[in-house]
Amino acid sequence: MKTLAKGLMALLLLMALPAGAADHLDSPLVQFDPAADINDLYAFINPNDPDELILIATVMPLADANSRFSDAIEYHFNIKNAGSGEERNISCKVLGQADEYMTCALSNSGGRRLFSTIGNISATSGFRMFAGLRDDPFFFDLAAYRQTVVTASPQFNNPGTDFFAGLGTLAIVIGIDSDLLTNNGVDPVLSVYASTHRYGNRFGVATSPEVLYTNNQIDRLGRPAINTALIDLFGTAPSMKDAYNTNNDPSTWSQFIPEMQMNLSILDTLDGVSGNALLPADVLATVLAEDRLLIDTSQPFCDAYLAVELGVDQCGGRTLQRDVIDDTFGAVVGPGVSDFVGDSNYYLADFPFLAE
């Protein structure tokens, strides 16, 4: 991990740029509430156990040994079964005078709940969790991307520079028997997004009054980079990003389709060729506005982002190693566009998978 001084310098650099990365510091509201800022969401099948679904949410950009989860925030994994329509929730929050414990509970499960000290694994039948400081697995040339947006042409060099190399994050890692969510495998496809919700104001929030928290929700994330790249691309209406993050009603997410369509049309031209995105802007905007990761728990092999959406026989979701930035560039800009940053992170062979 970086030292605290280097971490603060990196934070100043990141905040000096327009809000960006996968979802790090993606809106004005979360910049004042970093413990509620969702960096990334991952969903994949445990490569060591095809019956276990792994869900990971990382929060607090540039975290270090002094960083902590907030006891005024609940961290949610929102899970909808695509077949049955059943909606489930895994909600997590810290406890204890020194915030030394976290508890995570699965809704509609007859009281299935776990308690764990921060930095340790806790498990019960078909359900386990970890919460604590980890290496941030995201990799991306953030500075080159910002120059690309400013100049309206690709500014990536080969090799690229991974802004996030060596930086930390706070992670919540869930392992759950997929049968608990899929009617024992009858309805295997799930859609997942993460959200953070503030209850109370123990730590205070710089200049943001409580009234700004619509329905208590502060941030949400399904697919990476949607709010960052497709809402208020040029930073002229930052309140729109807050409106996106605080919207907790998926039935109304379609209101963002016109904004996404406009920005998709702009991004499609960045490689100098128009019309070579994965889908036309109006169609792609409709797909991406339903901002949840889709994962087929009946497919044990996971190595293709957007696999379920594209009909590929893999689990879909998002793995730690998958270069979703290049996948996204290929979908919204054109084939072959890359930031030329590969995955150089270390991982654990088993749960919780993220390295120290």
C-alpha positions as CSV (number, residue, x, y, z in Angstrom):
1,M,0.0,0.0,0.0
2,K,1.0,3.6,-0.5
3,T,2.0,5.6,2.5
4,L,-0.6,8.0,3.9
5,A,1.2,10.9,2.4
6,K,1.3,9.4,-1.0
7,G,-2.3,8.4,-0.7
8,L,-3.3,12.0,0.1
9,M,-1.3,13.2,-2.9
10,A,-3.0,10.7,-5.1
11,L,-6.4,11.7,-3.8
12,L,-5.7,15.4,-4.6
13,L,-4.7,14.4,-8.1
14,L,-7.8,12.3,-8.6
15,M,-10.1,15.0,-7.3
16,A,-8.3,17.6,-9.5
17,L,-9.4,15.7,-12.5
18,P,-13.1,15.5,-13.6
19,A,-14.8,12.8,-11.6
20,G,-13.9,9.4,-13.1
21,A,-12.5,5.9,-13.1
22,A,-14.8,2.9,-12.9
23,D,-17.0,4.7,-10.3
24,H,-14.4,6.2,-7.9
25,L,-15.5,9.8,-6.9
26,D,-18.0,9.8,-9.7
27,S,-20.4,12.5,-8.4
28,P,-20.2,15.6,-6.1
29,L,-22.1,14.0,-3.3
30,V,-19.8,11.0,-2.8
31,Q,-16.7,13.2,-2.9
32,F,-17.9,14.5,0.5
33,D,-18.8,11.0,1.7
34,P,-16.0,8.7,0.7
35,A,-17.0,5.8,3.0
36,A,-20.2,5.7,0.9
37,D,-18.5,5.9,-2.5
38,I,-18.7,2.6,-4.3
39,N,-15.6,2.1,-6.4
40,D,-16.5,-1.2,-8.2
41,L,-18.8,-4.2,-8.1
42,Y,-17.8,-7.7,-9.0
43,A,-19.9,-10.9,-9.4
44,F,-18.6,-14.2,-10.5
45,I,-18.8,-17.9,-9.7
46,N,-16.1,-19.2,-7.3
47,P,-13.6,-21.0,-9.6
48,N,-13.0,-23.5,-6.7
49,D,-16.7,-24.2,-6.1
50,P,-19.3,-23.9,-8.9
51,D,-22.1,-23.7,-6.4
52,E,-20.9,-20.5,-4.8
53,L,-21.6,-17.0,-6.1
54,I,-19.0,-14.4,-5.1
55,L,-20.1,-10.7,-4.7
56,I,-17.6,-8.0,-4.1
57,A,-18.2,-4.3,-3.5
58,T,-15.2,-2.0,-3.0
59,V,-15.7,1.5,-1.4
60,M,-13.6,4.5,-0.4
61,P,-11.1,5.4,-3.1
62,L,-7.4,5.4,-2.1
63,A,-8.0,3.8,1.3
64,D,-5.2,3.1,3.7
65,A,-4.6,1.7,7.1
66,N,-6.5,4.7,8.7
67,S,-9.6,4.2,6.5
68,R,-12.7,2.7,7.9
69,F,-16.3,1.9,7.0
70,S,-18.9,4.2,8.4
71,D,-21.4,3.1,11.1
72,A,-23.9,5.6,9.6
73,I,-24.0,3.8,6.3
74,E,-25.5,0.5,5.1
75,Y,-23.9,-1.3,2.3
76,H,-26.3,-3.2,0.1
77,F,-26.1,-5.9,-2.6
78,N,-29.4,-5.8,-4.5
79,I,-30.2,-9.0,-6.2
80,K,-33.1,-9.7,-8.6
81,N,-33.9,-13.2,-10.0
82,A,-34.6,-12.7,-13.7
83,G,-36.8,-15.7,-13.9
84,S,-39.0,-15.5,-10.8
85,G,-38.8,-11.8,-10.3
86,E,-37.9,-12.2,-6.6
87,E,-35.8,-9.5,-5.2
88,R,-33.3,-10.2,-2.4
89,N,-31.0,-8.0,-0.5
90,I,-27.7,-8.5,1.4
91,S,-27.2,-5.5,3.8
92,C,-24.0,-4.9,5.7
93,K,-23.1,-2.4,8.4
94,V,-20.4,-2.0,11.0
95,L,-20.9,-2.3,14.8
96,G,-19.0,-1.7,17.9
97,Q,-17.6,1.4,19.6
98,A,-14.4,1.2,17.4
99,D,-16.3,-0.1,14.3
100,E,-14.4,-3.4,14.8
101,Y,-17.3,-5.6,13.6
102,M,-19.4,-5.9,10.5
103,T,-22.6,-7.8,10.1
104,C,-24.2,-8.9,6.8
105,A,-27.8,-10.2,6.6
106,L,-29.6,-11.9,3.7
107,S,-33.2,-10.9,3.5
108,N,-36.0,-13.5,3.4
109,S,-33.7,-16.2,4.6
110,G,-35.0,-17.0,8.1
111,G,-32.4,-14.9,9.9
112,R,-29.3,-15.9,8.0
113,R,-26.8,-13.3,9.3
114,L,-23.1,-13.1,9.9
115,F,-20.9,-11.2,12.3
116,S,-17.2,-10.7,11.5
117,T,-14.3,-8.7,12.9
118,I,-12.9,-6.3,10.3
119,G,-10.2,-8.1,8.4
120,N,-11.4,-11.6,9.1
121,I,-13.7,-14.2,7.5
122,S,-16.9,-15.3,9.0
123,A,-19.1,-18.2,7.7
124,T,-22.3,-20.1,8.3
125,S,-24.1,-22.7,6.2
126,G,-24.1,-21.5,2.5
127,F,-23.0,-17.9,3.5
128,R,-19.7,-16.3,4.3
129,M,-18.2,-12.8,4.4
130,F,-15.1,-10.7,4.7
131,A,-14.7,-7.0,5.2
132,G,-11.6,-5.0,5.4
133,L,-8.7,-3.2,3.6
134,R,-7.5,-4.8,0.4
135,D,-5.5,-3.9,-2.7
136,D,-7.8,-2.1,-5.2
137,P,-8.1,-4.6,-8.2
138,F,-9.2,-1.9,-10.7
139,F,-6.7,-1.1,-13.4
140,F,-6.9,1.8,-15.8
141,D,-4.9,4.7,-17.3
142,L,-7.1,7.5,-15.8
143,A,-5.0,10.4,-16.9
144,A,-4.9,9.3,-20.5
145,Y,-8.7,8.8,-20.5
146,R,-9.2,12.3,-19.2
147,Q,-7.0,13.7,-22.0
148,T,-9.0,11.6,-24.5
149,V,-12.2,13.3,-23.4
150,V,-10.7,16.8,-23.4
151,T,-9.2,16.4,-26.9
152,A,-11.9,14.2,-28.4
153,S,-9.4,11.7,-29.7
154,P,-7.6,8.7,-28.1
155,Q,-4.6,9.8,-26.0
156,F,-3.5,6.4,-24.8
157,N,0.1,5.2,-25.0
158,N,1.4,1.6,-25.2
159,P,2.1,0.7,-22.5
160,G,-0.3,2.7,-20.5
161,T,0.1,3.8,-16.9
162,D,-2.1,2.2,-14.3
163,F,-3.2,5.0,-12.0
164,F,-4.5,2.5,-9.4
165,A,-1.4,0.3,-9.1
166,G,-0.7,-0.2,-5.4
167,L,-3.6,1.8,-4.1
168,G,-6.0,0.5,-1.5
169,T,-9.8,0.1,-1.0
170,L,-12.2,-1.1,1.6
171,A,-13.8,-4.3,0.4
172,I,-16.9,-6.3,1.3
173,V,-16.7,-9.8,0.0
174,I,-19.7,-12.2,0.1
175,G,-19.8,-15.9,-0.8
176,I,-23.3,-17.4,-1.0
177,D,-24.7,-20.7,-2.2
178,S,-26.4,-19.7,-5.4
179,D,-29.3,-22.1,-4.7
180,L,-30.4,-19.7,-2.0
181,L,-31.0,-17.1,-4.7
182,T,-32.1,-19.2,-7.7
183,N,-34.9,-21.4,-6.4
184,N,-32.4,-24.3,-6.1
185,G,-31.1,-23.6,-9.6
186,V,-34.5,-23.5,-11.4
187,D,-34.1,-19.8,-12.2
188,P,-30.3,-19.3,-12.5
189,V,-30.0,-15.8,-13.9
190,L,-29.5,-12.9,-11.5
191,S,-29.2,-9.2,-11.9
192,V,-27.1,-7.4,-9.3
193,Y,-26.2,-3.8,-8.3
194,A,-24.6,-2.4,-5.2
195,S,-25.8,0.7,-3.2
196,T,-24.9,2.7,-0.1
197,H,-27.4,4.3,2.2
198,R,-26.8,6.8,4.9
199,Y,-28.6,6.6,8.2
200,G,-27.5,9.3,10.7
201,N,-24.5,11.6,10.4
202,R,-22.0,10.4,12.9
203,F,-18.9,11.5,10.9
204,G,-20.5,14.6,9.3
205,V,-20.5,15.4,5.6
206,A,-18.4,18.5,4.8
207,T,-20.9,20.8,3.1
208,S,-23.6,18.4,2.2
209,P,-26.8,18.6,4.3
210,E,-28.8,15.5,5.1
211,V,-31.6,16.7,2.9
212,L,-29.5,15.9,-0.2
213,Y,-29.8,12.1,0.5
214,T,-32.8,11.1,-1.6
215,N,-34.4,8.1,0.1
216,N,-31.1,7.8,2.1
217,Q,-29.3,6.4,-1.0
218,I,-26.0,8.0,-1.8
219,D,-24.4,5.8,-4.5
220,R,-25.2,2.9,-6.7
221,L,-23.3,0.8,-9.2
222,G,-24.0,-2.1,-11.5
223,R,-21.9,-2.1,-14.6
224,P,-18.5,-0.2,-14.4
225,A,-18.1,3.3,-15.8
226,I,-21.8,3.9,-16.7
227,N,-22.3,7.0,-14.6
228,T,-18.7,8.2,-15.2
229,A,-18.8,8.1,-19.0
230,L,-22.5,8.3,-19.9
231,I,-23.9,10.9,-17.5
232,D,-22.7,14.5,-17.8
233,L,-19.6,13.4,-19.8
234,F,-18.1,16.9,-19.8
235,G,-18.9,17.9,-16.2
236,T,-21.3,20.7,-17.1
237,A,-24.2,19.4,-15.0
238,P,-22.7,17.5,-12.1
239,S,-26.1,17.4,-10.2
240,M,-27.2,14.9,-12.9
241,K,-24.6,12.4,-11.6
242,D,-26.0,12.8,-8.1
243,A,-29.5,12.3,-9.4
244,Y,-28.3,9.1,-11.1
245,N,-26.6,7.7,-8.0
246,T,-29.5,8.5,-5.6
247,N,-32.2,7.0,-7.8
248,N,-33.3,3.8,-5.9
249,D,-36.2,2.9,-8.2
250,P,-35.1,0.7,-11.2
251,S,-38.4,1.2,-12.9
252,T,-37.5,4.9,-13.4
253,W,-33.9,4.4,-14.6
254,S,-35.1,4.8,-18.2
255,Q,-35.2,8.5,-17.7
256,F,-31.4,8.6,-18.2
257,I,-31.6,7.0,-21.7
258,P,-31.6,10.3,-23.6
259,E,-28.5,11.5,-21.8
260,M,-26.8,8.2,-22.3
261,Q,-27.7,8.1,-26.0
262,M,-26.2,11.6,-26.6
263,N,-22.9,10.7,-24.9
264,L,-22.7,7.3,-26.6
265,S,-22.9,9.1,-29.9
266,I,-20.0,11.4,-28.9
267,L,-17.9,8.5,-27.6
268,D,-18.5,6.5,-30.8
269,T,-16.5,9.2,-32.7
270,L,-13.4,9.2,-30.5
271,D,-11.6,6.7,-32.7
272,G,-12.3,8.8,-35.8
273,V,-14.9,6.4,-37.1
274,S,-18.7,6.8,-36.5
275,G,-21.1,3.9,-36.4
276,N,-18.7,1.1,-35.3
277,A,-19.9,0.8,-31.7
278,L,-21.3,-2.5,-30.6
279,L,-24.9,-1.3,-31.1
280,P,-26.5,1.9,-32.3
281,A,-26.5,4.6,-29.6
282,D,-30.3,4.5,-29.1
283,V,-30.3,0.7,-28.6
284,L,-27.1,0.6,-26.5
285,A,-28.5,3.3,-24.2
286,T,-31.6,1.3,-23.5
287,V,-29.5,-1.7,-22.6
288,L,-27.1,0.2,-20.4
289,A,-29.8,2.2,-18.6
290,E,-30.8,-1.1,-16.9
291,D,-27.6,-0.7,-14.8
292,R,-27.1,-4.1,-13.2
293,L,-24.6,-6.9,-13.7
294,L,-26.2,-10.0,-15.2
295,I,-24.9,-13.4,-14.1
296,D,-25.9,-16.9,-15.0
297,T,-25.1,-19.1,-12.0
298,S,-25.6,-22.3,-14.0
299,Q,-22.4,-21.4,-16.0
300,P,-19.2,-22.1,-13.9
301,F,-16.8,-20.5,-16.4
302,C,-16.5,-16.7,-16.2
303,D,-14.3,-14.9,-18.6
304,A,-16.5,-12.7,-20.7
305,Y,-18.0,-9.4,-19.7
306,L,-21.6,-8.9,-20.8
307,A,-21.8,-12.6,-21.6
308,V,-25.5,-13.0,-20.6
309,E,-26.5,-9.9,-22.6
310,L,-24.7,-11.1,-25.7
311,G,-25.8,-14.7,-25.4
312,V,-22.3,-16.2,-24.7
313,D,-22.3,-19.5,-22.7
314,Q,-20.4,-18.1,-19.7
315,C,-21.5,-16.8,-16.3
316,G,-21.2,-13.1,-17.3
317,G,-21.1,-10.8,-14.3
318,R,-17.6,-9.3,-13.8
319,T,-14.5,-11.0,-12.6
320,L,-11.5,-9.3,-10.9
321,Q,-9.1,-10.0,-13.8
322,R,-11.4,-9.1,-16.7
323,D,-10.3,-5.9,-18.5
324,V,-13.8,-4.3,-18.5
325,I,-12.4,-0.9,-19.6
326,D,-11.1,-2.3,-22.9
327,D,-14.4,-4.3,-23.2
328,T,-16.3,-1.0,-22.7
329,F,-14.2,0.9,-25.1
330,G,-14.8,-1.8,-27.7
331,A,-18.5,-1.6,-27.2
332,V,-19.0,2.2,-27.1
333,V,-16.0,3.6,-29.1
334,G,-15.0,0.9,-31.5
335,P,-13.0,-2.4,-31.9
336,G,-9.4,-2.2,-30.8
337,V,-9.5,0.9,-28.7
338,S,-7.5,0.3,-25.5
339,D,-5.9,2.1,-22.6
340,F,-3.0,-0.5,-22.9
341,V,-3.1,-1.3,-19.2
342,G,-3.1,-5.0,-18.3
343,D,-3.9,-6.6,-15.0
344,S,-0.8,-6.6,-12.8
345,N,-2.6,-7.1,-9.5
346,Y,-2.0,-10.0,-7.1
347,Y,-4.9,-12.2,-6.0
348,L,-5.5,-14.9,-3.4
349,A,-6.3,-18.4,-4.7
350,D,-9.4,-18.6,-2.6
351,F,-11.9,-16.5,-0.6
352,P,-11.8,-13.5,-0.2
353,F,-9.6,-13.4,-3.4
354,L,-8.5,-9.8,-3.0
355,A,-4.8,-9.4,-2.0
356,E,-3.8,-7.5,1.1
